């Protein structure tokens, strides 16, 4: 699955990521609890998002909802609703339907389908209370995956990120990511996320090593090369920064990234 799963969080973009790094349900009842401190409910979320949909899109949702009311345990209808909400880029809703499928048919793939959507919802929301809800849901689902298959390193990597970025025990997540790279040294996302976490903690030498490892495995991963260049730049190693930025400037097909890289090259050359 590594590198083959396309998240719903497609191309939020390396620029936005860098800004963050360097500057600086069955029915879920609406009640506040340790698991759900936001009082989040799937019904409220659906109502909110429906208000932003076009009439034709809203009608598609309603038609499947009506079918599900008549057949509440029909996994095919739940899957259709999940896919429809995916199309509207709302993992905070589609995750619920895939979790319902996993509850009734507990397989590795079904729990993954729920987990990575909760993961994306966690990464996408700016609401701190909802982040707690979604990260806890993602953690629960990824644990189910690993119970079924302890060697699912994609799930273990995402679980590590959940702990590192979404809980009060980040070291648990870092240790989990280290376990992945120890057992699977060429796991790109584990190496990459350890690099990101090293940047956040100010361990720039370690970040460089991690991003270099990623590029040794796959030199086409632009996010890693961009962050490597930024890290070198932050360390004052402008020659290495320029080397990586120049590769991106020549090879990237992402106009926004090229523009950002050219700006950084200019900044280095003019100082």
C-alpha positions in Angstrom: 0.0 0.0 0.0 2.9 2.3 0.5 2.8 5.3 -1.8 -0.2 3.8 -3.6 -2.9 5.1 -1.4 -4.1 8.6 -2.5 -5.4 10.4 0.5 -8.5 12.5 0.3 -6.2 15.3 1.5 -4.8 15.5 -2.0 -2.4 18.3 -2.6 -2.9 20.7 0.3 0.5 21.4 -1.0 4.0 21.5 0.2 3.9 25.2 0.5 1.1 25.1 3.1 2.9 22.3 4.9 6.1 24.3 5.0 4.4 27.4 6.4 3.1 25.3 9.2 6.5 23.8 9.9 8.7 26.8 9.6 6.6 29.6 10.9 7.0 28.7 13.9 -21.5 7.1 13.3 -24.8 3.8 14.6 -25.9 7.3 15.5 -23.4 9.4 17.5 -25.3 11.3 20.1 -24.3 14.9 20.6 -22.8 14.8 24.1 -19.6 15.9 25.6 -17.4 13.1 26.8 -13.7 12.2 27.1 -13.9 10.6 23.7 -15.9 13.4 22.2 -15.1 16.7 24.0 -16.3 18.8 21.0 -19.9 17.4 21.2 -19.4 16.5 17.5 -22.2 14.6 15.9 -22.3 13.2 12.4 -25.8 14.6 12.0 -24.7 18.1 12.6 -21.7 17.7 10.3 -23.9 16.3 7.5 -26.4 19.2 7.9 -23.6 21.7 7.8 -21.9 20.3 4.7 -25.3 19.8 2.9 -25.8 23.5 3.2 -22.8 24.1 1.0 -23.7 21.5 -1.7 -25.4 22.2 -5.0 -29.0 21.0 -5.1 -28.2 18.1 -7.4 -25.4 16.9 -5.1 -27.7 17.2 -2.1 -30.3 15.1 -3.8 -27.8 12.4 -4.5 -27.0 12.2 -0.8 -30.6 12.3 0.3 -31.6 9.4 -2.1 -28.9 7.1 -0.5 -29.8 8.3 3.0 -33.4 7.3 2.3 -32.3 3.8 1.1 -30.1 3.4 4.2 -33.0 4.2 6.5 -34.9 1.3 5.0 -31.8 -1.0 5.0 -29.7 0.3 7.9 -27.2 -2.6 7.8 -26.7 -2.6 4.1 -22.9 -2.3 3.5 -23.3 -1.6 -0.2 -25.4 1.5 0.6 -23.0 2.6 3.3 -20.1 2.2 0.8 -22.0 4.3 -1.8 -22.6 7.0 0.7 -18.9 6.9 1.8 -17.7 7.2 -1.8 -20.1 10.1 -2.4 -18.9 12.0 0.6 -15.3 11.2 -0.6 -16.2 12.9 -3.9 -17.2 16.0 -2.0 -13.8 15.8 -0.1 -15.4 15.4 3.3 -13.5 12.6 5.1 -15.1 13.8 8.4 -18.3 12.3 7.1 -17.2 9.4 4.8 -15.1 8.0 7.7 -18.3 7.4 9.7 -19.8 5.2 7.0 -16.6 3.2 6.5 -16.3 2.7 10.3 -19.9 1.3 10.3 -18.9 -1.2 7.6 -15.8 -2.2 9.6 -17.8 -2.7 12.7 -20.1 -5.2 10.9 -17.3 -6.9 8.9 -14.0 -6.6 10.8 -11.3 -6.9 8.2 -7.9 -5.2 7.8 -9.0 -3.3 4.7 -12.3 -2.2 6.2 -10.6 -0.7 9.2 -8.0 0.9 7.0 -10.8 2.5 4.9 -12.2 4.1 8.1 -8.8 4.9 9.7 -7.2 6.9 6.9 -10.3 9.0 6.4 -10.4 9.8 10.1 -6.7 10.6 9.8 -7.3 13.0 6.9 -10.2 14.6 8.9 -7.8 15.1 11.8 -5.2 16.7 9.5 -7.7 18.9 7.7 -9.7 20.5 10.5 -8.6 23.7 12.2 -11.0 23.1 15.1 -8.9 21.9 18.1 -11.7 20.0 19.7 -12.7 18.2 16.5 -9.0 17.3 16.0 -9.2 15.5 19.3 -12.3 13.6 18.2 -10.9 12.6 14.8 -7.4 11.7 16.0 -8.9 9.4 18.7 -11.1 7.8 16.1 -8.1 7.3 13.8 -6.1 5.8 16.6 -8.8 3.3 17.5 -9.2 2.3 13.8 -5.5 2.0 13.2 -5.1 -0.2 16.3 -7.8 -2.5 14.9 -5.7 -2.8 11.7 -2.5 -3.6 13.5 -4.3 -6.2 15.7 -5.2 -8.0 12.5 -1.9 -7.4 10.8 1.1 -6.2 13.0 3.2 -5.9 9.8 1.0 -3.2 8.2 3.6 -0.5 8.3 1.5 2.1 6.6 -1.0 1.8 9.4 1.7 1.8 12.0 3.2 4.9 10.5 0.0 6.8 10.5 -0.7 5.7 14.0 2.7 7.0 15.0 1.9 10.4 13.4 -1.5 10.4 15.3 0.3 10.0 18.6 3.1 12.4 17.8 0.9 15.2 16.4 -2.4 14.7 18.1 -1.9 13.5 21.7 -0.1 14.5 24.9 2.4 11.7 24.4 4.3 12.5 21.2 7.2 10.3 22.2 5.0 7.2 21.8 4.5 8.1 18.2 8.1 8.8 17.5 9.1 5.4 19.0 6.5 3.8 16.8 7.9 5.5 13.7 11.4 4.4 14.7 10.2 0.8 15.0 8.9 1.0 11.5 12.1 2.2 10.0 14.1 -0.3 12.0 11.9 -3.2 10.6 11.4 -1.6 7.1 14.2 0.9 6.4 12.8 1.8 3.0 9.4 2.8 4.3 9.2 6.2 2.8 6.4 7.8 4.9 8.0 6.7 8.2 11.3 8.2 7.2 9.6 11.3 5.9 7.5 11.9 9.0 10.5 11.4 11.3 12.1 14.1 9.2 9.1 16.4 9.7 9.0 15.8 13.4 12.8 16.4 13.7 12.3 19.8 12.1 9.5 20.6 14.5 11.7 19.7 17.5 14.7 21.7 16.1 16.8 18.6 15.4 17.9 19.8 12.0 20.8 17.4 11.5 18.4 14.4 12.1 15.9 16.0 9.7 18.5 16.2 7.0 19.3 12.5 7.5 15.7 11.5 7.2 14.9 13.6 4.1 18.1 12.3 2.5 17.0 8.7 3.3 13.6 9.4 1.6 15.3 10.8 -1.5 17.7 7.8 -1.7 14.6 5.6 -1.8 12.7 7.7 -4.2 14.3 10.9 -5.6 11.1 12.1 -7.1 9.4 12.9 -3.8 9.2 16.7 -4.1 7.9 17.4 -0.5 11.0 15.7 0.9 13.4 17.6 -1.4 11.7 20.9 -0.7 11.9 20.4 3.1 15.5 19.2 2.8 16.3 22.5 1.0 14.5 24.5 3.6 16.3 22.6 6.4 19.7 23.2 4.8 18.7 26.9 4.4 17.8 27.1 8.1 21.1 25.6 9.0 23.0 28.2 6.9 24.1 25.6 4.4 23.0 27.6 1.4 25.0 25.6 -1.2 23.1 22.4 -0.3 19.9 24.3 -0.2 20.4 25.8 -3.6 21.3 22.4 -5.0 18.0 20.9 -4.0 16.0 24.0 -4.9 17.6 24.0 -8.4 16.6 20.4 -9.0 13.0 21.3 -8.1 13.0 24.4 -10.2 14.1 22.4 -13.2 12.1 19.2 -12.7 8.9 20.1 -10.9 5.6 20.3 -12.8 3.9 22.2 -9.8 3.8 25.9 -10.8 3.2 27.0 -7.2 6.2 25.0 -5.9 8.4 26.3 -8.7 7.4 29.9 -7.8 8.2 29.3 -4.1 11.5 27.7 -5.0 12.5 30.6 -7.3 11.7 33.0 -4.5 13.9 31.1 -2.1 16.7 30.9 -4.6 16.5 34.7 -5.1 16.5 35.2 -1.3 19.7 33.2 -0.9 21.5 34.8 -3.8 20.6 38.3 -2.7 22.0 37.9 0.8 
